[in-house]
Amino acid sequence: MKASLKSLWSHARQALTWNNLKESRYQQATFWLTYLPLWWFFGNPYIAGPAALALLFGADRLHAQYMRALTARIEAKDGFSWDVEVNQVKVGSILDADYALIRHRVFSDVRVYVVQVLNFLRVALNSFDYCFRAIPLGLFWAGVALAVFSPETISSVLAGLQGATAESIKHAVSMAGPLLALMMILPVAFHWMFGLSRFGFINRFDEAVGTDVCKHCGVAAEGSVVLSRLVDGGLPVFGDKMAFLRRDRSH
């Protein structure tokens, strides 16, 4: 009995350490930041909850797999080197073990995750702002198109509005809701296909890794950092960030 109480007390003390409380706080914040948008998207909290848990579980598994792959690269004794270019100018080279150590440090830093989440919120706000600006623009150009190609349609719409009842107007507004939502979503989705930089997206992880790589090479310049190397046959490989997902890890 005493042994079990002592074990329970040790587990409680370990769970209440500052690091564990901090980690639990970050996990809860991550859950809510995932759950609330999914609730808005699905319109059902009972679907959003399991979906958020599934996404977070998959992300956690992927993160753990990535960190294990980085650890293996750090401990490798026969690693290769990367050529480092800043703004398309070669500035030096870095061993893969050192590069993996930099990535491991960046992906273990909670502050980078926080600034990346803030950047995602900025992208979301800019996207919503673009959506609401797209409605009057879409209505304006739709009116221009009707005035040019089908003026009788505008006349019939105006005549219908003059004789419309409150019930018919209410029905027309409810029918126009999905159309307006489509007018909001389509322009944003179209621009998202060509990248999120238009809405202010910045990959803070790549930014932090690039900064540390430049420091490693003794370069103070800022800009686009590209790592490359030549494999068998003289084929260039750039970054290869997703190599940990493949079974073949031969260099």
C-alpha positions as CSV (number, residue, x, y, z in Angstrom):
1,M,0.0,0.0,0.0
2,K,2.8,2.4,0.9
3,A,4.7,1.5,-2.2
4,S,1.6,2.2,-4.4
5,L,1.0,5.6,-2.6
6,K,4.7,6.5,-3.0
7,S,4.5,5.7,-6.8
8,L,1.3,7.7,-7.2
9,W,2.9,10.6,-5.4
10,S,6.0,10.5,-7.6
11,H,3.8,10.4,-10.7
12,A,1.8,13.4,-9.4
13,R,5.0,15.4,-8.7
14,Q,6.3,14.6,-12.1
15,A,3.0,15.7,-13.8
16,L,3.0,18.9,-11.8
17,T,6.5,20.1,-12.8
18,W,6.7,23.4,-14.6
19,N,7.8,21.8,-17.9
20,N,4.9,19.4,-18.0
21,L,2.4,22.1,-17.0
22,K,3.8,24.3,-19.8
23,E,3.6,21.5,-22.3
24,S,0.0,20.7,-21.3
25,R,-0.9,24.4,-21.7
26,Y,0.5,24.5,-25.2
27,Q,-1.3,21.2,-26.1
28,Q,-4.6,22.7,-24.9
29,A,-4.1,25.9,-26.8
30,T,-3.3,23.8,-29.9
31,F,-6.4,21.8,-29.5
32,W,-8.7,24.8,-29.3
33,L,-7.0,26.6,-32.2
34,T,-7.7,23.4,-34.3
35,Y,-11.1,22.7,-32.9
36,L,-12.7,26.1,-33.3
37,P,-12.1,26.5,-37.0
38,L,-13.2,23.0,-37.6
39,W,-16.4,23.7,-35.6
40,W,-17.0,26.7,-37.9
41,F,-16.3,24.6,-41.0
42,F,-18.4,21.6,-40.1
43,G,-21.1,23.5,-38.1
44,N,-21.2,20.6,-35.7
45,P,-19.1,20.4,-32.5
46,Y,-19.5,16.6,-32.3
47,I,-17.8,16.3,-35.7
48,A,-15.2,19.0,-35.0
49,G,-14.0,17.4,-31.8
50,P,-12.9,13.9,-33.2
51,A,-11.6,15.6,-36.3
52,A,-9.4,17.9,-34.3
53,L,-8.1,15.0,-32.2
54,A,-7.4,13.0,-35.3
55,L,-5.5,15.9,-36.9
56,L,-3.5,16.5,-33.8
57,F,-2.7,12.8,-33.3
58,G,-1.5,12.6,-36.9
59,A,0.6,15.8,-36.6
60,D,2.2,14.5,-33.4
61,R,3.1,11.2,-35.0
62,L,4.6,13.0,-38.0
63,H,6.5,15.4,-35.7
64,A,7.9,12.5,-33.7
65,Q,8.9,10.6,-36.8
66,Y,10.6,13.7,-38.1
67,M,12.5,14.4,-34.9
68,R,13.7,10.8,-34.8
69,A,15.0,11.1,-38.4
70,L,16.8,14.3,-37.5
71,T,18.4,12.6,-34.4
72,A,19.7,9.8,-36.6
73,R,21.2,12.3,-39.0
74,I,22.9,14.2,-36.2
75,E,24.4,11.0,-34.9
76,A,25.5,9.8,-38.3
77,K,29.3,9.7,-38.7
78,D,29.5,9.4,-42.5
79,G,27.2,12.3,-43.4
80,F,27.4,14.4,-46.5
81,S,27.6,18.1,-47.0
82,W,25.2,20.7,-48.4
83,D,26.2,23.6,-50.6
84,V,24.6,26.8,-49.2
85,E,23.4,29.6,-51.5
86,V,22.0,32.9,-50.3
87,N,20.1,34.9,-53.0
88,Q,21.6,32.5,-55.6
89,V,25.2,33.1,-54.5
90,K,27.1,30.2,-52.9
91,V,28.4,31.3,-49.5
92,G,29.7,28.0,-48.1
93,S,28.8,24.5,-47.1
94,I,27.4,22.7,-44.0
95,L,27.6,19.1,-42.9
96,D,24.3,17.3,-42.9
97,A,24.7,16.5,-39.2
98,D,25.0,20.3,-38.4
99,Y,22.1,21.1,-40.7
100,A,20.0,18.4,-39.0
101,L,21.0,19.8,-35.6
102,I,19.8,23.3,-36.6
103,R,16.4,21.9,-37.8
104,H,16.1,19.8,-34.6
105,R,16.6,22.9,-32.5
106,V,14.2,25.0,-34.5
107,F,11.4,22.4,-34.5
108,S,11.9,22.0,-30.7
109,D,11.5,25.7,-30.0
110,V,7.9,26.6,-28.9
111,R,8.4,30.2,-29.8
112,V,8.7,29.3,-33.5
113,Y,5.3,27.5,-33.3
114,V,3.8,30.5,-31.6
115,V,4.9,33.0,-34.3
116,Q,3.8,30.6,-37.0
117,V,0.3,30.4,-35.4
118,L,0.2,34.2,-35.3
119,N,1.1,34.2,-38.9
120,F,-1.7,31.8,-39.8
121,L,-4.1,34.1,-37.9
122,R,-2.9,36.9,-40.0
123,V,-3.4,34.9,-43.2
124,A,-7.0,34.0,-42.0
125,L,-7.8,37.7,-41.3
126,N,-6.4,38.8,-44.7
127,S,-8.4,36.1,-46.4
128,F,-11.6,37.1,-44.7
129,D,-10.9,40.7,-45.6
130,Y,-10.5,39.7,-49.2
131,C,-13.7,37.7,-49.1
132,F,-15.8,40.6,-47.9
133,R,-14.2,42.9,-50.5
134,A,-14.9,40.3,-53.2
135,I,-18.7,40.6,-52.6
136,P,-19.2,44.2,-53.7
137,L,-16.7,43.8,-56.5
138,G,-18.5,40.7,-57.7
139,L,-21.9,42.4,-57.6
140,F,-20.5,45.4,-59.4
141,W,-19.0,43.5,-62.3
142,A,-22.1,41.2,-62.5
143,G,-24.2,44.4,-62.8
144,V,-21.9,45.7,-65.5
145,A,-22.1,42.5,-67.4
146,L,-25.9,42.4,-67.2
147,A,-26.1,46.0,-68.3
148,V,-24.0,45.4,-71.3
149,F,-25.2,42.0,-72.5
150,S,-28.7,41.7,-71.0
151,P,-30.2,45.0,-70.0
152,E,-33.7,43.5,-70.0
153,T,-32.7,41.3,-67.1
154,I,-31.9,44.4,-65.0
155,S,-35.3,45.9,-65.9
156,S,-37.1,42.8,-64.9
157,V,-35.2,42.6,-61.6
158,L,-36.0,46.2,-60.8
159,A,-39.7,45.6,-61.7
160,G,-39.8,42.5,-59.5
161,L,-38.3,44.4,-56.5
162,Q,-40.9,47.1,-56.8
163,G,-43.8,44.7,-56.5
164,A,-42.1,42.3,-54.1
165,T,-43.6,41.4,-50.7
166,A,-41.7,40.9,-47.5
167,E,-42.0,37.2,-47.7
168,S,-40.6,37.1,-51.3
169,I,-37.7,39.3,-50.3
170,K,-36.9,37.1,-47.3
171,H,-37.0,34.1,-49.6
172,A,-34.7,35.8,-52.2
173,V,-32.2,36.8,-49.5
174,S,-32.1,33.2,-48.2
175,M,-31.5,31.9,-51.7
176,A,-28.8,34.5,-52.3
177,G,-26.8,33.4,-49.2
178,P,-25.2,30.4,-50.8
179,L,-24.4,32.4,-53.9
180,L,-22.7,35.1,-51.9
181,A,-20.7,32.6,-49.9
182,L,-19.6,31.1,-53.2
183,M,-18.6,34.5,-54.4
184,M,-16.5,34.9,-51.2
185,I,-14.8,31.6,-51.3
186,L,-13.9,31.1,-55.0
187,P,-11.6,34.1,-55.3
188,V,-9.7,33.2,-52.1
189,A,-9.4,29.5,-53.2
190,F,-8.2,30.7,-56.6
191,H,-5.4,32.7,-55.0
192,W,-4.6,30.0,-52.5
193,M,-3.8,27.7,-55.5
194,F,-0.9,30.0,-56.4
195,G,0.4,30.3,-52.8
196,L,-0.5,32.0,-49.6
197,S,2.2,34.7,-49.7
198,R,-0.4,37.1,-51.2
199,F,-2.2,36.9,-47.9
200,G,1.0,37.4,-45.8
201,F,2.0,33.8,-45.2
202,I,5.6,33.4,-44.1
203,N,7.1,30.0,-43.2
204,R,8.7,30.9,-39.9
205,F,10.4,27.5,-39.6
206,D,12.3,28.0,-42.9
207,E,13.0,31.5,-41.8
208,A,14.5,30.4,-38.5
209,V,16.5,27.6,-40.2
210,G,17.8,29.9,-42.9
211,T,18.9,32.4,-40.2
212,D,20.9,29.8,-38.3
213,V,22.4,28.3,-41.5
214,C,23.6,31.8,-42.4
215,K,25.1,32.2,-38.9
216,H,26.9,28.9,-39.3
217,C,28.4,30.0,-42.6
218,G,29.4,33.4,-41.2
219,V,27.1,35.3,-43.5
220,A,25.1,38.4,-42.4
221,A,23.1,38.7,-45.6
222,E,19.4,38.2,-45.6
223,G,17.4,36.5,-48.3
224,S,16.5,33.2,-49.9
225,V,18.6,30.4,-48.4
226,V,18.8,27.2,-50.6
227,L,20.7,24.0,-49.8
228,S,21.7,21.7,-52.5
229,R,24.0,18.7,-53.2
230,L,24.8,16.4,-56.0
231,V,23.9,12.7,-55.8
232,D,24.9,9.8,-58.0
233,G,24.8,10.7,-61.6
234,G,25.3,14.4,-60.9
235,L,21.6,15.1,-60.2
236,P,21.0,18.0,-57.9
237,V,18.9,17.6,-54.7
238,F,17.5,20.7,-53.0
239,G,16.8,20.5,-49.3
240,D,14.9,17.2,-49.5
241,K,13.0,18.0,-46.3
242,M,10.5,15.1,-46.7
243,A,13.2,12.4,-47.0
244,F,12.2,11.0,-43.6
245,L,8.9,9.9,-45.1
246,R,10.6,7.5,-47.5
247,R,12.1,4.1,-46.6
248,D,15.1,4.7,-48.8
249,R,17.6,6.8,-46.8
250,S,20.6,6.1,-48.8
251,H,22.8,9.1,-49.7
